[in-house]
């Protein structure tokens, strides 16, 4: 293991690698090692940070492979894994998000690994909402950028769907726990005790802020209406397909257990 680490380590030093493909294949090797073995936190963060900043076109394929392996491993490789995941993702968005390719790279990571980011979703929502506005509603927005904006809206809705499911499970556990009590209010010795993991309802089951939910739903509404007449006549055009996807997401978002009290801005 030490020999493999020594072999791949120079790839983390930009002055040692001129070719991006070669450099990030070293990152891919290190990502495999980190996913399988307990590696020092400093090395894990250095590899992750380097991959987050790697938006060069010629290395895109191998960078995605490396992040596919490393990102799910982050929370389990250190005690503050979720905190570090959030910190570095936000840092890149804030400091380097002015570069279009860098912003797209980091947001595609969040979309791809939305389940990994679920526990820290509230720390990213402000940046996601701002990015949707920037990607989908500028004069030069491309169809690919609009698709990514819709992907981000979908991720926010998926997070809320998962939150609603978890809330329902917790409510059912509490109901079962009450039923397990005897008539005198004490636990019935004949019934098995339910062991539940303590959770913080304030953070884990806190819904997305209403302002963010309003923004996301109204973004979807606007994107759904952005199909031109020429696109609408073809039926199966990319713009029409994107519009239908927005409508489907709106139907999910406006369900009673997700966001029932949205302020729609139709003017």
N, C-alpha and C positions, 0 to 999 in steps of 0.2 A: 504493500500500500504506500509506504513511504517513497519507494522508487517511482511509482506512478504519479504521486503528488509532485515530486521533484521534476519529473518529465513535463508535466502540464503547467507547473507554476510560472515559467517565463511568459506564458501566453497572457497572464494578467498584467504584465508590464508592457504598455503600449510601445515603448521604445525598442523592444525586442522583436516585435512582430509587425512587419509592413503589410503583409497580405491579410485582409480581414477574414477571409475564409479559414486560413490556417489558424489565426488567433482564436476564433470562436469555436473551432473544433477542439481546441484545448479547454475552452469553457465547457463544452459538451462532456468531455471526459471528467472534468471536475464535478459537474452536476450529477453524473452517474455515481461518483464516489460519495458525494454528500448525501445522496438519496439512500445509499446502502449502509454508510458507516457514520459514527459520531465524529464529526469534524469540528475543529475549533470555530467558535462563533465568528471571529474576525474574518476567517477565510470564507465562510458561508456568505457573510454580508458583502465581502469584496466581489465575489463572483456574481451575486445577485444584482448588486449595483451596476457592475460593468455590463451585464446583460440588459438591464433596464435602459441603459444609454445607447445600446447598440441598435441603431435604426438604419444602418447602411444597407442599401438594396442588395448588394452582392453577397451579404452575409445573412440575409433575412431567414432563409430556410434553416440553417444550422442554429441560429439564435432561437428560433421558435421551438426547435427540438429541445434545446437546453432548458428553456423556460418551462416547457411542458413537463420536464422531469423535476426541475428545481422548485418551482412555485408551490406545488402541493406539499413539498417537504419542509418548507420554511417554518410553519407553525410548530412542527414537532422537533425541529433541530435545535431549539433554544427556548429557554423559559419565557422570554418575551417575544416569541416568534411573530405573533399577530401585531404587536406594537411596531416591530421592525418592518414588517410587511407594509403596514400603513405609512410609516414614517418615510420610507424611501420612495414609495409610489407617489405620495403627495409631494415630496421634495422635487422629484423629476417633473411632475406636472406643473408646479409653480415656477421652478427655475428655468426649465427648458421647454415648457409647453408652447412658447412662442414659435418654435420650429414645428411646422406642420407635420413632417414625417415622424418627429419624436413624439408628438402628441398622439398621433394615430397609433404608433407602436405601443405606447403605454396603455391606451384605452382598449386596444385589441386584447391585451393581456388580461385586463379586468373582465372583459366580456367572456374570454375563453375560460377563465378560472373564477367565475362569479361565485361558485360554491366555496372556494377558499377565502374569498373576500367577504363572505356573508357576515361573519362575526364582527367585522370592522366597517360595515357598510355605511354607518352614520358619519364616519369621519371622511368619507369620500363623496357623499351625496352632493355637497355644494359644488365640488369640482366637476362632477358628472353633469349636473344641470347646466353649468356654465359652458362645458364642452359641447353639449347638445346644441345650444344656441349658436356656438361658433361654427360647428360642423355643418349644421343643416340649414342655417338661415342667413348666410352671407351671399352676396351677389355672385360670387365665383364658386359656390358650392357645387361639387360634382355629385353624380349619382352614388358613387362609392362612399363619399363622405356622408350623404344622407342615409345610406344603408347603415353606416356605423352609428349615426345618431339614433336611428330606430333600434339598433342592437342595444344601445345603452338604455333606452327607454324600456326595452324588454327585460333587461337585467334588473332594473329597479322594480319592475312588476313581479318578476320571479322571486326577488327577495321578499316582497310583501306577501306573496302566496305562501312561501315557506314559513314566514312568521305566523301567518294565520293558522297554518297546519300545526305548528308547534304550540301555539296558544290553545288550540282545540285539544291536543294531547294532554297538556298540563291541566286543563279544566277537567278532563275525563279522569285523570289520576286523582285530582282533589276530590271529585265526586265519589270515586271508589274508596278513597281513604275515609271519607265520612261514613260510607255504608259499612265499613269494617268495624266501626265503633259499636259497642253494645248499647242497649236501651238506657243504661245509666251514664252514658257518655264516656265510659272507659273502653279501652281496646278489648275486643272479644278474643280470649285466649285460643279459641278453636279456629280462628281465622288467621291466615298468614299475614304478617305485617308487610306493608308496602314500603319498599325503600326507594326514595326518590333523591336524585342529585339536586342539591340546593342551587337555585338559579336566581339571578337578579332580574326580576321582571322589568325594572326600570330601563335596563340597557338591552337585554336580549330580546324582549318582546315589545320594545318601543316602536311604534309605527314611524314611518318616514314623516318628517315635518310636513304639515299641510301645504306650506308654501312651495316646497319641492314637488309634492304630489300634483298640485295645481299646475305647476310649470310643465311637468312631464306630460300630463294629459292634454294640455293645450298645445304643446309641441306636436304630439301625435295628431291632434285634430287639424292643425295647420299643414302638416306634412301630407295628411290624407287628402287634402284639398288642393295640393300643388300639382296635380296632373293636368297637363295642357290638353286642349281639344284634339290636337293631332295625336297625342298619346292615347287618349280615351277611345278613339275610333278603332285602334288596333286590338284592343282587348287584352292581349297577352304581353304587352310591352313591359320592360323593366319598371318604368314609372307606375304603370297601372298595378303591377304585382306588389310594389312597395306600398301603394295606397291601400290595397286590400289588406295587407299585413298590418298596417296602422289601424284599420278599422277593427280587425280581430283583436289587437292588443287593447284597444279602447273598450271593447266589450268585456274583456277580462278585468281591466283596471277598475271599471265602474260597478263591479259586483258588490253586494252589500258587505261582504267580509274583507274587502280590499280598500277601495277609496270611494265610499258612497256619497260623500258630501263635497264633491269637487265643484269649484267655481269655474264654469266654462265661460271663456271670453269669446263670444261669437261676433263681436263688433270688429 
